[in-house]
């Protein structure tokens, strides 16, 4: 598996960029009384998702990265809510496909977050595994 050097190595970042592009394209077609406000809110939420992922990845700290991924997930939920309302109001043509992409981004975010949380626990568990009979602890500094 290739090491993660930046947010650009994350599938969830790429998928969220694609989602933002889709939201921009779809919101051009928004209709209704509050179209301008809904368009702005949906676009802001869509932009926030990959932005939070990128910012969190750049922090170089697992706790900070998780915090920014949680913010991205919050923005994703906000976008999902706005998309659902627009679909129900028949203001957003072909919005159902956006809900599918939102679900994909959510699954990727949840997987990444789970791995980040489990990572330290797995490392701790490996460190606490008893040595096999006859095995020796490595000398310090090796």
N, C-alpha and C positions, 0 to 999 in steps of 0.2 A: 504494500500500500504506500502510495506517495505521501510524504510528509506535508503537513499544512503549513505553508509559508505565509499566506495572507488570506484575506477574505475571498480573494478571487479563486482560491482552491476549493471553496465550499460549494457543493451542489445547491444548497439552500439559498445562497446568495444569488447564484445564476437564475434559479427558478423565481426568486422574488423580483429580480430585475425584469424578467419576462412578464411577471404579473403586473408590475408597475406600467410597463409598456402597453399591456392590454387594457388596463384601467384608463390610461390616457386616451387610447383610441376609442373605447366605449363611451367615455364621458363626453366626448365631442357630440355624441348623439342624444345626450340627455334632454328630455323635454319636461315641461311642467312649470308650475309657478316658481318653485324654489330650485330650479335647475342649476343656477350659478353657484349657490351656496353648497348644494350637494356635490357638485363637480369639484369645487375647491376642497371640501372635506375628504372626499374619496381620494383625490390626488395626493393630498397631504399624508393620509394614512398609507397609501401605496408607496410613496417615497420614503416614509419613515422605516418601513420594514427592511429593505436592503441597507439603508443608512445605519440603522442600529446594529445590524449584523456586522457591517464593516467596522464601525467604531468599536464594538466589543472585541472583535478579533484583533484589533490593533493595540488593545490595552496590555496584552502579554500577561494577563492575570486571569486565572480560571474563574474566580469569584466575580470579577468585573465583567468578563465575557458572558457569564450566566445572567447577570443583571441586565445586560443589554439585549440578550436573547429573549428575556422575559418581556422587555419593552417592545421588541419586534413582534412577539406573540400577541401582546396587547393591541398593537396597531393592526395586526392581522385580524383580530376579533372585531375591531372597530370597522375595518373595511368590509368584513363579512356581513356585519349588521347593516351597514349602509347599502351594500349590494342587494341584500335581501329586501330591504324596504323599497329600493328602486324597482326591483322586479315585481313586487306586490302592487306597486303603484303603476305598473306598466310604463315606467319611464325609461327603462334600460333594456334595449333590445339585446338579445343573446347574453343576458347576464348569467344564465345558468352555467355556461362554460367557465365563467370567472369563478363561480363557487367551487367548481371542480379543481381549478388551479389553486384556489385558496386552501382547499383540503390537502392538496399535495404539499404545499409550502408548510402547512401546519404539521403534517406528518414528518417532514424533514427536520423542522425546528425541534419537535418533540424528541426525535431520535438523537439529534446532536446534543440537546440538553441532557438527556438521559445518560449519554456517554460521558459527558463532562462531569456529571454528578457521580457516576459509578467509577470513573477513572481512579480517583484517590482511594476509594474503598477496595477496588481490585488490587491496587499496588500494595495497600496495607495488608490485605489477605495473603498475597504472595510473600510478603516479608515475614508474616507470622507463621507460615507453614513450617512444621517441624522438619528438621533435617533427616534424611534417610540414615539408617543405621550405618555407621562407619564414615559418614560424610563429615567434613570439617567446615567451620565458618571461614569465609575468606578473611585474610589479614586486612587490617585497616589500611585505607589508602589505595586499595587495588580496585 
